[in-house]
Amino acid sequence: VYSEVQVAAITPAVLPMVGGATLRISFQRVPDGLGAAGGFLHEALVQFRCSDADGQVQASTAAVAFEIDALAVVGRTPELRACVDRSRVEALLALDGQTFAPLQIETLTV
């Protein structure tokens, strides 16, 4: 069982619609449960949700890898082509690769 993730920072704050960018999500502390299965996970999933021109929610998902100290995950941002330019983006993280939980970061945009 994983605890709620306490995010310290996420970069970049403005996500590109195409091409992707280096993504880094830093945690305030190592999420509980990461070492419970006899070792750290090597990969998690991050999902970004935003609205398209019709107001429909679009989701893009990418795999991210844990850094050695498990205080951050790094990867590439997914394509966010369907998002409205300068729209707010919701970020979710699935430590187990299946169950997404919101990261409570209100400053992400495309």
Backbone atoms as SQL, in Angstrom:
CREATE TABLE atoms (id INTEGER PRIMARY KEY, chain TEXT, resi INTEGER, resn TEXT, atom TEXT, x REAL, y REAL, z REAL);
INSERT INTO atoms VALUES
  (1, 'A', 1, 'VAL', 'N', 0.850, -1.182, 0.000),
  (2, 'A', 1, 'VAL', 'CA', 0.000, 0.000, 0.000),
  (3, 'A', 1, 'VAL', 'C', 0.885, 1.231, 0.000),
  (4, 'A', 2, 'TYR', 'N', 0.627, 2.139, -0.909),
  (5, 'A', 2, 'TYR', 'CA', 1.420, 3.353, -1.032),
  (6, 'A', 2, 'TYR', 'C', 0.720, 4.508, -0.342),
  (7, 'A', 3, 'SER', 'N', 1.517, 5.374, 0.280),
  (8, 'A', 3, 'SER', 'CA', 0.965, 6.542, 0.941),
  (9, 'A', 3, 'SER', 'C', 0.700, 7.632, -0.094),
  (10, 'A', 4, 'GLU', 'N', 0.012, 8.676, 0.347),
  (11, 'A', 4, 'GLU', 'CA', -0.194, 9.835, -0.512),
  (12, 'A', 4, 'GLU', 'C', 1.168, 10.458, -0.797),
  (13, 'A', 5, 'VAL', 'N', 1.416, 10.806, -2.038),
  (14, 'A', 5, 'VAL', 'CA', 2.703, 11.361, -2.438),
  (15, 'A', 5, 'VAL', 'C', 2.727, 12.851, -2.130),
  (16, 'A', 6, 'GLN', 'N', 3.766, 13.284, -1.442),
  (17, 'A', 6, 'GLN', 'CA', 3.974, 14.702, -1.143),
  (18, 'A', 6, 'GLN', 'C', 4.973, 15.256, -2.152),
  (19, 'A', 7, 'VAL', 'N', 4.497, 16.043, -3.112),
  (20, 'A', 7, 'VAL', 'CA', 5.350, 16.560, -4.174),
  (21, 'A', 7, 'VAL', 'C', 6.013, 17.859, -3.728),
  (22, 'A', 8, 'ALA', 'N', 7.324, 17.935, -3.908),
  (23, 'A', 8, 'ALA', 'CA', 8.073, 19.157, -3.604),
  (24, 'A', 8, 'ALA', 'C', 8.099, 20.078, -4.820),
  (25, 'A', 9, 'ALA', 'N', 8.286, 19.500, -6.023),
  (26, 'A', 9, 'ALA', 'CA', 8.358, 20.309, -7.245),
  (27, 'A', 9, 'ALA', 'C', 8.144, 19.431, -8.460),
  (28, 'A', 10, 'ILE', 'N', 7.705, 20.071, -9.542),
  (29, 'A', 10, 'ILE', 'CA', 7.593, 19.399, -10.832),
  (30, 'A', 10, 'ILE', 'C', 8.114, 20.354, -11.891),
  (31, 'A', 11, 'THR', 'N', 8.988, 19.858, -12.745),
  (32, 'A', 11, 'THR', 'CA', 9.506, 20.685, -13.824),
  (33, 'A', 11, 'THR', 'C', 9.396, 19.909, -15.130),
  (34, 'A', 12, 'PRO', 'N', 9.070, 20.560, -16.214),
  (35, 'A', 12, 'PRO', 'CA', 8.783, 21.985, -16.346),
  (36, 'A', 12, 'PRO', 'C', 7.355, 22.311, -15.915),
  (37, 'A', 13, 'ALA', 'N', 7.094, 23.572, -15.569),
  (38, 'A', 13, 'ALA', 'CA', 5.744, 23.991, -15.168),
  (39, 'A', 13, 'ALA', 'C', 4.855, 24.224, -16.388),
  (40, 'A', 14, 'VAL', 'N', 5.470, 24.585, -17.510),
  (41, 'A', 14, 'VAL', 'CA', 4.741, 24.734, -18.774),
  (42, 'A', 14, 'VAL', 'C', 5.131, 23.548, -19.637),
  (43, 'A', 15, 'LEU', 'N', 4.167, 22.690, -19.921),
  (44, 'A', 15, 'LEU', 'CA', 4.417, 21.456, -20.668),
  (45, 'A', 15, 'LEU', 'C', 4.261, 21.689, -22.163),
  (46, 'A', 16, 'PRO', 'N', 5.183, 21.171, -22.978),
  (47, 'A', 16, 'PRO', 'CA', 5.059, 21.360, -24.425),
  (48, 'A', 16, 'PRO', 'C', 3.928, 20.505, -24.999),
  (49, 'A', 17, 'MET', 'N', 3.250, 21.040, -26.015),
  (50, 'A', 17, 'MET', 'CA', 2.169, 20.296, -26.660),
  (51, 'A', 17, 'MET', 'C', 2.730, 19.201, -27.570),
  (52, 'A', 18, 'VAL', 'N', 3.874, 19.436, -28.166),
  (53, 'A', 18, 'VAL', 'CA', 4.518, 18.457, -29.040),
  (54, 'A', 18, 'VAL', 'C', 6.001, 18.354, -28.690),
  (55, 'A', 19, 'GLY', 'N', 6.581, 17.237, -29.033),
  (56, 'A', 19, 'GLY', 'CA', 8.011, 17.065, -28.855),
  (57, 'A', 19, 'GLY', 'C', 8.442, 16.544, -27.502),
  (58, 'A', 20, 'GLY', 'N', 7.708, 16.841, -26.480),
  (59, 'A', 20, 'GLY', 'CA', 8.069, 16.387, -25.143),
  (60, 'A', 20, 'GLY', 'C', 9.213, 17.193, -24.562),
  (61, 'A', 21, 'ALA', 'N', 9.435, 17.039, -23.276),
  (62, 'A', 21, 'ALA', 'CA', 10.512, 17.711, -22.552),
  (63, 'A', 21, 'ALA', 'C', 10.923, 16.802, -21.411),
  (64, 'A', 22, 'THR', 'N', 12.091, 17.056, -20.839),
  (65, 'A', 22, 'THR', 'CA', 12.528, 16.290, -19.681),
  (66, 'A', 22, 'THR', 'C', 11.624, 16.630, -18.510),
  (67, 'A', 23, 'LEU', 'N', 11.073, 15.610, -17.886),
  (68, 'A', 23, 'LEU', 'CA', 10.143, 15.770, -16.777),
  (69, 'A', 23, 'LEU', 'C', 10.818, 15.287, -15.495),
  (70, 'A', 24, 'ARG', 'N', 10.680, 16.072, -14.412),
  (71, 'A', 24, 'ARG', 'CA', 11.208, 15.655, -13.105),
  (72, 'A', 24, 'ARG', 'C', 10.179, 16.017, -12.044),
  (73, 'A', 25, 'ILE', 'N', 9.764, 15.013, -11.284),
  (74, 'A', 25, 'ILE', 'CA', 8.845, 15.217, -10.165),
  (75, 'A', 25, 'ILE', 'C', 9.613, 14.858, -8.895),
  (76, 'A', 26, 'SER', 'N', 9.832, 15.853, -8.026),
  (77, 'A', 26, 'SER', 'CA', 10.565, 15.649, -6.774),
  (78, 'A', 26, 'SER', 'C', 9.583, 15.474, -5.629),
  (79, 'A', 27, 'PHE', 'N', 9.906, 14.561, -4.713),
  (80, 'A', 27, 'PHE', 'CA', 9.066, 14.302, -3.552),
  (81, 'A', 27, 'PHE', 'C', 9.685, 14.915, -2.297),
  (82, 'A', 28, 'GLN', 'N', 8.835, 15.287, -1.333),
  (83, 'A', 28, 'GLN', 'CA', 9.337, 15.811, -0.063),
  (84, 'A', 28, 'GLN', 'C', 9.993, 14.700, 0.747),
  (85, 'A', 29, 'ARG', 'N', 9.513, 13.483, 0.570),
  (86, 'A', 29, 'ARG', 'CA', 10.094, 12.314, 1.232),
  (87, 'A', 29, 'ARG', 'C', 9.782, 11.096, 0.367),
  (88, 'A', 30, 'VAL', 'N', 10.489, 10.018, 0.612),
  (89, 'A', 30, 'VAL', 'CA', 10.242, 8.780, -0.142),
  (90, 'A', 30, 'VAL', 'C', 8.825, 8.300, 0.183),
  (91, 'A', 31, 'PRO', 'N', 7.997, 8.076, -0.823),
  (92, 'A', 31, 'PRO', 'CA', 6.638, 7.590, -0.562),
  (93, 'A', 31, 'PRO', 'C', 6.649, 6.258, 0.189),
  (94, 'A', 32, 'ASP', 'N', 5.820, 6.153, 1.229),
  (95, 'A', 32, 'ASP', 'CA', 5.704, 4.902, 1.984),
  (96, 'A', 32, 'ASP', 'C', 5.270, 3.781, 1.056),
  (97, 'A', 33, 'GLY', 'N', 5.813, 2.596, 1.282),
  (98, 'A', 33, 'GLY', 'CA', 5.419, 1.429, 0.509),
  (99, 'A', 33, 'GLY', 'C', 6.322, 1.115, -0.650),
  (100, 'A', 34, 'LEU', 'N', 7.220, 2.043, -1.022),
  (101, 'A', 34, 'LEU', 'CA', 8.082, 1.780, -2.170),
  (102, 'A', 34, 'LEU', 'C', 9.012, 0.599, -1.939),
  (103, 'A', 35, 'GLY', 'N', 9.528, 0.451, -0.725),
  (104, 'A', 35, 'GLY', 'CA', 10.456, -0.634, -0.455),
  (105, 'A', 35, 'GLY', 'C', 9.793, -1.882, 0.096),
  (106, 'A', 36, 'ALA', 'N', 8.474, -1.862, 0.204),
  (107, 'A', 36, 'ALA', 'CA', 7.754, -2.949, 0.860),
  (108, 'A', 36, 'ALA', 'C', 7.852, -4.280, 0.116),
  (109, 'A', 37, 'ALA', 'N', 8.075, -4.238, -1.175),
  (110, 'A', 37, 'ALA', 'CA', 8.098, -5.477, -1.970),
  (111, 'A', 37, 'ALA', 'C', 9.507, -6.022, -2.145),
  (112, 'A', 38, 'GLY', 'N', 10.404, -5.660, -1.232),
  (113, 'A', 38, 'GLY', 'CA', 11.765, -6.198, -1.300),
  (114, 'A', 38, 'GLY', 'C', 12.675, -5.430, -2.228),
  (115, 'A', 39, 'GLY', 'N', 12.391, -4.173, -2.439),
  (116, 'A', 39, 'GLY', 'CA', 13.246, -3.343, -3.295),
  (117, 'A', 39, 'GLY', 'C', 12.439, -2.221, -3.896),
  (118, 'A', 40, 'PHE', 'N', 13.115, -1.218, -4.377),
  (119, 'A', 40, 'PHE', 'CA', 12.421, -0.070, -4.955),
  (120, 'A', 40, 'PHE', 'C', 11.874, -0.398, -6.338),
  (121, 'A', 41, 'LEU', 'N', 10.762, 0.229, -6.655),
  (122, 'A', 41, 'LEU', 'CA', 10.236, 0.121, -8.013),
  (123, 'A', 41, 'LEU', 'C', 11.170, 0.864, -8.947),
  (124, 'A', 42, 'HIS', 'N', 11.233, 0.448, -10.167),
  (125, 'A', 42, 'HIS', 'CA', 12.098, 1.113, -11.124),
  (126, 'A', 42, 'HIS', 'C', 11.317, 2.055, -12.026),
  (127, 'A', 43, 'GLU', 'N', 10.009, 1.877, -12.087),
  (128, 'A', 43, 'GLU', 'CA', 9.209, 2.669, -13.005),
  (129, 'A', 43, 'GLU', 'C', 7.819, 2.921, -12.428),
  (130, 'A', 44, 'ALA', 'N', 7.271, 4.069, -12.762),
  (131, 'A', 44, 'ALA', 'CA', 5.904, 4.424, -12.405),
  (132, 'A', 44, 'ALA', 'C', 5.288, 5.073, -13.641),
  (133, 'A', 45, 'LEU', 'N', 4.024, 5.445, -13.564),
  (134, 'A', 45, 'LEU', 'CA', 3.368, 6.138, -14.670),
  (135, 'A', 45, 'LEU', 'C', 2.899, 7.506, -14.207),
  (136, 'A', 46, 'VAL', 'N', 3.048, 8.493, -15.073),
  (137, 'A', 46, 'VAL', 'CA', 2.506, 9.819, -14.814),
  (138, 'A', 46, 'VAL', 'C', 1.498, 10.106, -15.917),
  (139, 'A', 47, 'GLN', 'N', 0.394, 10.734, -15.538),
  (140, 'A', 47, 'GLN', 'CA', -0.651, 11.053, -16.501),
  (141, 'A', 47, 'GLN', 'C', -0.978, 12.532, -16.389),
  (142, 'A', 48, 'PHE', 'N', -1.116, 13.177, -17.540),
  (143, 'A', 48, 'PHE', 'CA', -1.497, 14.579, -17.585),
  (144, 'A', 48, 'PHE', 'C', -2.872, 14.673, -18.225),
  (145, 'A', 49, 'ARG', 'N', -3.753, 15.434, -17.598),
  (146, 'A', 49, 'ARG', 'CA', -5.115, 15.625, -18.117),
  (147, 'A', 49, 'ARG', 'C', -5.356, 17.107, -18.360),
  (148, 'A', 50, 'CYS', 'N', -5.964, 17.402, -19.501),
  (149, 'A', 50, 'CYS', 'CA', -6.277, 18.786, -19.856),
  (150, 'A', 50, 'CYS', 'C', -7.523, 18.781, -20.736),
  (151, 'A', 51, 'SER', 'N', -8.031, 19.965, -21.009),
  (152, 'A', 51, 'SER', 'CA', -9.240, 20.082, -21.830),
  (153, 'A', 51, 'SER', 'C', -8.876, 20.396, -23.272),
  (154, 'A', 52, 'ASP', 'N', -9.641, 19.797, -24.188),
  (155, 'A', 52, 'ASP', 'CA', -9.455, 20.106, -25.602),
  (156, 'A', 52, 'ASP', 'C', -10.359, 21.280, -25.983),
  (157, 'A', 53, 'ALA', 'N', -10.389, 21.634, -27.262),
  (158, 'A', 53, 'ALA', 'CA', -11.167, 22.781, -27.745),
  (159, 'A', 53, 'ALA', 'C', -12.662, 22.634, -27.488),
  (160, 'A', 54, 'ASP', 'N', -13.149, 21.390, -27.358),
  (161, 'A', 54, 'ASP', 'CA', -14.567, 21.142, -27.103),
  (162, 'A', 54, 'ASP', 'C', -14.880, 21.014, -25.611),
  (163, 'A', 55, 'GLY', 'N', -13.880, 21.196, -24.756),
  (164, 'A', 55, 'GLY', 'CA', -14.086, 21.089, -23.314),
  (165, 'A', 55, 'GLY', 'C', -14.024, 19.663, -22.783),
  (166, 'A', 56, 'GLN', 'N', -13.667, 18.719, -23.645),
  (167, 'A', 56, 'GLN', 'CA', -13.549, 17.326, -23.224),
  (168, 'A', 56, 'GLN', 'C', -12.173, 17.092, -22.597),
  (169, 'A', 57, 'VAL', 'N', -12.125, 16.269, -21.566),
  (170, 'A', 57, 'VAL', 'CA', -10.858, 15.961, -20.906),
  (171, 'A', 57, 'VAL', 'C', -10.071, 14.962, -21.745),
  (172, 'A', 58, 'GLN', 'N', -8.810, 15.304, -21.994),
  (173, 'A', 58, 'GLN', 'CA', -7.892, 14.437, -22.729),
  (174, 'A', 58, 'GLN', 'C', -6.789, 14.011, -21.779),
  (175, 'A', 59, 'ALA', 'N', -6.339, 12.776, -21.871),
  (176, 'A', 59, 'ALA', 'CA', -5.279, 12.264, -20.995),
  (177, 'A', 59, 'ALA', 'C', -4.134, 11.707, -21.818),
  (178, 'A', 60, 'SER', 'N', -2.916, 12.006, -21.374),
  (179, 'A', 60, 'SER', 'CA', -1.706, 11.449, -21.978),
  (180, 'A', 60, 'SER', 'C', -0.859, 10.869, -20.857),
  (181, 'A', 61, 'THR', 'N', -0.333, 9.665, -21.057),
  (182, 'A', 61, 'THR', 'CA', 0.399, 8.951, -20.024),
  (183, 'A', 61, 'THR', 'C', 1.817, 8.657, -20.494),
  (184, 'A', 62, 'ALA', 'N', 2.765, 8.711, -19.546),
  (185, 'A', 62, 'ALA', 'CA', 4.160, 8.403, -19.844),
  (186, 'A', 62, 'ALA', 'C', 4.772, 7.627, -18.690),
  (187, 'A', 63, 'ALA', 'N', 5.727, 6.773, -19.013),
  (188, 'A', 63, 'ALA', 'CA', 6.480, 6.053, -17.978),
  (189, 'A', 63, 'ALA', 'C', 7.575, 6.969, -17.451),
  (190, 'A', 64, 'VAL', 'N', 7.823, 6.889, -16.148),
  (191, 'A', 64, 'VAL', 'CA', 8.898, 7.642, -15.509),
  (192, 'A', 64, 'VAL', 'C', 9.692, 6.679, -14.633),
  (193, 'A', 65, 'ALA', 'N', 10.972, 6.954, -14.462),
  (194, 'A', 65, 'ALA', 'CA', 11.847, 6.077, -13.678),
  (195, 'A', 65, 'ALA', 'C', 12.231, 6.757, -12.372),
  (196, 'A', 66, 'PHE', 'N', 12.346, 5.964, -11.318),
  (197, 'A', 66, 'PHE', 'CA', 12.777, 6.499, -10.029),
  (198, 'A', 66, 'PHE', 'C', 14.270, 6.747, -10.032),
  (199, 'A', 67, 'GLU', 'N', 14.683, 7.880, -9.417),
  (200, 'A', 67, 'GLU', 'CA', 16.103, 8.103, -9.183),
  (201, 'A', 67, 'GLU', 'C', 16.546, 7.159, -8.072),
  (202, 'A', 68, 'ILE', 'N', 17.843, 6.956, -7.935),
  (203, 'A', 68, 'ILE', 'CA', 18.406, 6.006, -6.974),
  (204, 'A', 68, 'ILE', 'C', 17.881, 6.222, -5.561),
  (205, 'A', 69, 'ASP', 'N', 17.779, 7.487, -5.115),
  (206, 'A', 69, 'ASP', 'CA', 17.332, 7.757, -3.739),
  (207, 'A', 69, 'ASP', 'C', 15.810, 7.728, -3.596),
  (208, 'A', 70, 'ALA', 'N', 15.082, 7.515, -4.665),
  (209, 'A', 70, 'ALA', 'CA', 13.612, 7.454, -4.702),
  (210, 'A', 70, 'ALA', 'C', 12.956, 8.759, -4.278),
  (211, 'A', 71, 'LEU', 'N', 13.693, 9.857, -4.321),
  (212, 'A', 71, 'LEU', 'CA', 13.123, 11.160, -3.989),
  (213, 'A', 71, 'LEU', 'C', 12.622, 11.902, -5.227),
  (214, 'A', 72, 'ALA', 'N', 12.689, 11.259, -6.380),
  (215, 'A', 72, 'ALA', 'CA', 12.199, 11.876, -7.611),
  (216, 'A', 72, 'ALA', 'C', 11.993, 10.810, -8.672),
  (217, 'A', 73, 'VAL', 'N', 11.144, 11.148, -9.641),
  (218, 'A', 73, 'VAL', 'CA', 11.001, 10.346, -10.856),
  (219, 'A', 73, 'VAL', 'C', 11.352, 11.251, -12.025),
  (220, 'A', 74, 'VAL', 'N', 11.936, 10.653, -13.059),
  (221, 'A', 74, 'VAL', 'CA', 12.312, 11.415, -14.242),
  (222, 'A', 74, 'VAL', 'C', 11.863, 10.666, -15.490),
  (223, 'A', 75, 'GLY', 'N', 11.620, 11.421, -16.547),
  (224, 'A', 75, 'GLY', 'CA', 11.207, 10.839, -17.808),
  (225, 'A', 75, 'GLY', 'C', 10.958, 11.935, -18.827),
  (226, 'A', 76, 'ARG', 'N', 10.164, 11.637, -19.825),
  (227, 'A', 76, 'ARG', 'CA', 9.787, 12.605, -20.860),
  (228, 'A', 76, 'ARG', 'C', 8.298, 12.885, -20.752),
  (229, 'A', 77, 'THR', 'N', 7.925, 14.132, -20.988),
  (230, 'A', 77, 'THR', 'CA', 6.503, 14.473, -20.992),
  (231, 'A', 77, 'THR', 'C', 5.859, 13.858, -22.227),
  (232, 'A', 78, 'PRO', 'N', 4.610, 13.403, -22.103),
  (233, 'A', 78, 'PRO', 'CA', 3.914, 12.872, -23.284),
  (234, 'A', 78, 'PRO', 'C', 3.447, 14.013, -24.179),
  (235, 'A', 79, 'GLU', 'N', 3.042, 13.672, -25.393),
  (236, 'A', 79, 'GLU', 'CA', 2.476, 14.668, -26.319),
  (237, 'A', 79, 'GLU', 'C', 1.132, 15.147, -25.771),
  (238, 'A', 80, 'LEU', 'N', 0.924, 16.445, -25.797),
  (239, 'A', 80, 'LEU', 'CA', -0.332, 17.036, -25.310),
  (240, 'A', 80, 'LEU', 'C', -0.996, 17.843, -26.426),
  (241, 'A', 81, 'ARG', 'N', -0.989, 17.294, -27.626),
  (242, 'A', 81, 'ARG', 'CA', -1.513, 17.974, -28.822),
  (243, 'A', 81, 'ARG', 'C', -2.978, 18.381, -28.688),
  (244, 'A', 82, 'ALA', 'N', -3.773, 17.586, -28.008),
  (245, 'A', 82, 'ALA', 'CA', -5.214, 17.850, -27.934),
  (246, 'A', 82, 'ALA', 'C', -5.561, 18.978, -26.955),
  (247, 'A', 83, 'CYS', 'N', -4.628, 19.380, -26.136),
  (248, 'A', 83, 'CYS', 'CA', -4.907, 20.413, -25.130),
  (249, 'A', 83, 'CYS', 'C', -5.071, 21.786, -25.770),
  (250, 'A', 84, 'VAL', 'N', -5.886, 22.596, -25.146),
  (251, 'A', 84, 'VAL', 'CA', -6.026, 23.988, -25.555),
  (252, 'A', 84, 'VAL', 'C', -4.776, 24.721, -25.080),
  (253, 'A', 85, 'ASP', 'N', -4.199, 25.552, -25.938),
  (254, 'A', 85, 'ASP', 'CA', -2.993, 26.306, -25.597),
  (255, 'A', 85, 'ASP', 'C', -3.221, 27.126, -24.321),
  (256, 'A', 86, 'ARG', 'N', -2.273, 27.074, -23.407),
  (257, 'A', 86, 'ARG', 'CA', -2.274, 27.771, -22.114),
  (258, 'A', 86, 'ARG', 'C', -3.326, 27.250, -21.132),
  (259, 'A', 87, 'SER', 'N', -3.844, 26.055, -21.383),
  (260, 'A', 87, 'SER', 'CA', -4.836, 25.497, -20.460),
  (261, 'A', 87, 'SER', 'C', -4.158, 24.861, -19.254),
  (262, 'A', 88, 'ARG', 'N', -4.919, 24.731, -18.170),
  (263, 'A', 88, 'ARG', 'CA', -4.423, 24.116, -16.946),
  (264, 'A', 88, 'ARG', 'C', -4.322, 22.612, -17.154),
  (265, 'A', 89, 'VAL', 'N', -3.298, 22.021, -16.554),
  (266, 'A', 89, 'VAL', 'CA', -3.061, 20.590, -16.684),
  (267, 'A', 89, 'VAL', 'C', -3.071, 19.964, -15.295),
  (268, 'A', 90, 'GLU', 'N', -3.795, 18.855, -15.161),
  (269, 'A', 90, 'GLU', 'CA', -3.795, 18.088, -13.920),
  (270, 'A', 90, 'GLU', 'C', -2.791, 16.950, -14.066),
  (271, 'A', 91, 'ALA', 'N', -1.947, 16.772, -13.048),
  (272, 'A', 91, 'ALA', 'CA', -0.955, 15.690, -13.071),
  (273, 'A', 91, 'ALA', 'C', -1.352, 14.617, -12.071),
  (274, 'A', 92, 'LEU', 'N', -1.258, 13.357, -12.491),
  (275, 'A', 92, 'LEU', 'CA', -1.541, 12.210, -11.629),
  (276, 'A', 92, 'LEU', 'C', -0.376, 11.239, -11.718),
  (277, 'A', 93, 'LEU', 'N', -0.146, 10.494, -10.642),
  (278, 'A', 93, 'LEU', 'CA', 0.964, 9.553, -10.601),
  (279, 'A', 93, 'LEU', 'C', 0.457, 8.197, -10.140),
  (280, 'A', 94, 'ALA', 'N', 0.920, 7.143, -10.814),
  (281, 'A', 94, 'ALA', 'CA', 0.592, 5.770, -10.418),
  (282, 'A', 94, 'ALA', 'C', 1.892, 5.073, -10.031),
  (283, 'A', 95, 'LEU', 'N', 2.154, 5.000, -8.725),
  (284, 'A', 95, 'LEU', 'CA', 3.375, 4.351, -8.256),
  (285, 'A', 95, 'LEU', 'C', 3.376, 2.866, -8.587),
  (286, 'A', 96, 'ASP', 'N', 2.183, 2.264, -8.591),
  (287, 'A', 96, 'ASP', 'CA', 2.069, 0.837, -8.884),
  (288, 'A', 96, 'ASP', 'C', 1.827, 0.561, -10.369),
  (289, 'A', 97, 'GLY', 'N', 1.797, 1.628, -11.173),
  (290, 'A', 97, 'GLY', 'CA', 1.564, 1.479, -12.605),
  (291, 'A', 97, 'GLY', 'C', 0.108, 1.298, -12.983),
  (292, 'A', 98, 'GLN', 'N', -0.822, 1.382, -12.001),
  (293, 'A', 98, 'GLN', 'CA', -2.243, 1.154, -12.279),
  (294, 'A', 98, 'GLN', 'C', -3.168, 2.182, -11.644),
  (295, 'A', 99, 'THR', 'N', -2.927, 2.539, -10.383),
  (296, 'A', 99, 'THR', 'CA', -3.840, 3.392, -9.635),
  (297, 'A', 99, 'THR', 'C', -3.323, 4.825, -9.609),
  (298, 'A', 100, 'PHE', 'N', -3.975, 5.709, -10.357),
  (299, 'A', 100, 'PHE', 'CA', -3.524, 7.095, -10.454),
  (300, 'A', 100, 'PHE', 'C', -4.078, 7.935, -9.310),
  (301, 'A', 101, 'ALA', 'N', -3.206, 8.750, -8.707),
  (302, 'A', 101, 'ALA', 'CA', -3.592, 9.677, -7.646),
  (303, 'A', 101, 'ALA', 'C', -3.145, 11.080, -8.054),
  (304, 'A', 102, 'PRO', 'N', -3.987, 12.098, -7.819),
  (305, 'A', 102, 'PRO', 'CA', -3.621, 13.465, -8.188),
  (306, 'A', 102, 'PRO', 'C', -2.401, 13.943, -7.392),
  (307, 'A', 103, 'LEU', 'N', -1.576, 14.774, -8.044),
  (308, 'A', 103, 'LEU', 'CA', -0.369, 15.290, -7.393),
  (309, 'A', 103, 'LEU', 'C', -0.590, 16.637, -6.710),
  (310, 'A', 104, 'GLN', 'N', -1.771, 17.212, -6.820),
  (311, 'A', 104, 'GLN', 'CA', -2.100, 18.468, -6.133),
  (312, 'A', 104, 'GLN', 'C', -1.172, 19.603, -6.545),
  (313, 'A', 105, 'ILE', 'N', -0.758, 19.644, -7.796),
  (314, 'A', 105, 'ILE', 'CA', 0.039, 20.736, -8.323),
  (315, 'A', 105, 'ILE', 'C', -0.873, 21.583, -9.196),
  (316, 'A', 106, 'GLU', 'N', -1.062, 22.843, -8.815),
  (317, 'A', 106, 'GLU', 'CA', -2.040, 23.696, -9.495),
  (318, 'A', 106, 'GLU', 'C', -1.416, 24.601, -10.559),
  (319, 'A', 107, 'THR', 'N', -0.105, 24.533, -10.756),
  (320, 'A', 107, 'THR', 'CA', 0.566, 25.515, -11.604),
  (321, 'A', 107, 'THR', 'C', 0.932, 25.007, -12.996),
  (322, 'A', 108, 'LEU', 'N', 0.555, 23.788, -13.344),
  (323, 'A', 108, 'LEU', 'CA', 0.928, 23.244, -14.650),
  (324, 'A', 108, 'LEU', 'C', 0.013, 23.773, -15.755),
  (325, 'A', 109, 'THR', 'N', 0.638, 24.146, -16.877),
  (326, 'A', 109, 'THR', 'CA', -0.118, 24.573, -18.055),
  (327, 'A', 109, 'THR', 'C', 0.574, 24.039, -19.304),
  (328, 'A', 110, 'VAL', 'N', -0.117, 24.174, -20.457),
  (329, 'A', 110, 'VAL', 'CA', 0.506, 23.855, -21.744),
  (330, 'A', 110, 'VAL', 'C', 0.730, 25.145, -22.491);
